[in-house]
Amino acid sequence: MTTLKDMVAESRRMAFGSMSDQINLVAAAYTAGDSELYLDLDVTGITPGMVLSSGLNVWYVKGIDAASKLVYVVPGYDNCPGGAAAVGDFVYIKPRVTEWYLFDEMSKEIARLSSPSVGLYKIASWTVQADATWQTYDIPSAAFGMVGLLRVRYRVPGSSDVWIDIPEKAYRVQFNDTQASSYVRLLRNVPSGTDVKFVYKAPFTAPTSLASDPVADCGLSETMVDIPPLGVLGALLRTTESRRGQVQAQGDSRRAGEVPPGANSSMAARIDREYDNRVREEYIRLVQRVSIVRSL
């Protein structure tokens, strides 16, 4: 099973090639918000002013006690949500990028996938008994955030798996201020004693932790999970180029013969093209899964 932690690691690998950050390990269970962090390996290389990262924790180092391998930290640095840390968890020392930053960017990328400019979506549905009198069907709370209906169909009475599609022009979707007053109205009769199924497209759900499943929890299909890491990679490359172009101070110097000006921007543009190609491929796959019925 792929998790957000796997996707975060993929973005890190694509951006930096190899995992060469210095690490330590949590030696005693850490409670969220605590200002003391016990580590397992030597801490003499950790100095005040450094940043440590583990999961969604980012700590600012205030000082150390080398004998007990205790690090005094400021929790919640970089506006991270923080959390508990278990014995044996990795702690990245002065990382090139924190897992919190990558998780936050990954969450934005997942939300961006279902934006109008990108156009992907998750497919969901609800099924109700036919209303032969009014042909009006309430939109359930789970579907209130949908961005459109993909298909409306009813089951042939007496059958278990034979469905008849209702064309797009034969129903109307009415969205009002509240879910309770929003509904779908059919403009043709559906026989009583059967089911009506509404298939809709909805935005992806934001992940809540590094353990979130992008398929089960966020709604991505199995074939889409490589797209958000590409988006995060592009963002990382553009950030690197911006940092190296600062006129106030060159804190991240480059060797002119190895990394010429604009190299990261050019790579980001290539990644953006790959991102766009993958989005188009997945959009075609979605259309092939559920075609819109327009005929009479």
Secondary structure by P-SEA (a helix, b strand, c coil): cccaaaaaaaaaaaaccccccccccccccccccccbbbbccccccccccbbbbcccbbbbbccccccccbbbbbccccccbbbbbccccbbbccccccaaaaaaaaaaaaaaaaccccbbbbbbbccccccccccbbbbccccccccccccccccccccccbbbbbccccbbbbbccccccccccccccccccbbbbbbbcccbbbbccccccccccccccccccccaaaaaaaaaaaaaaaaaaccccccccccccccccaaaaaaaaaaaaaaaaaaaaaaaaaaaabbbbccc
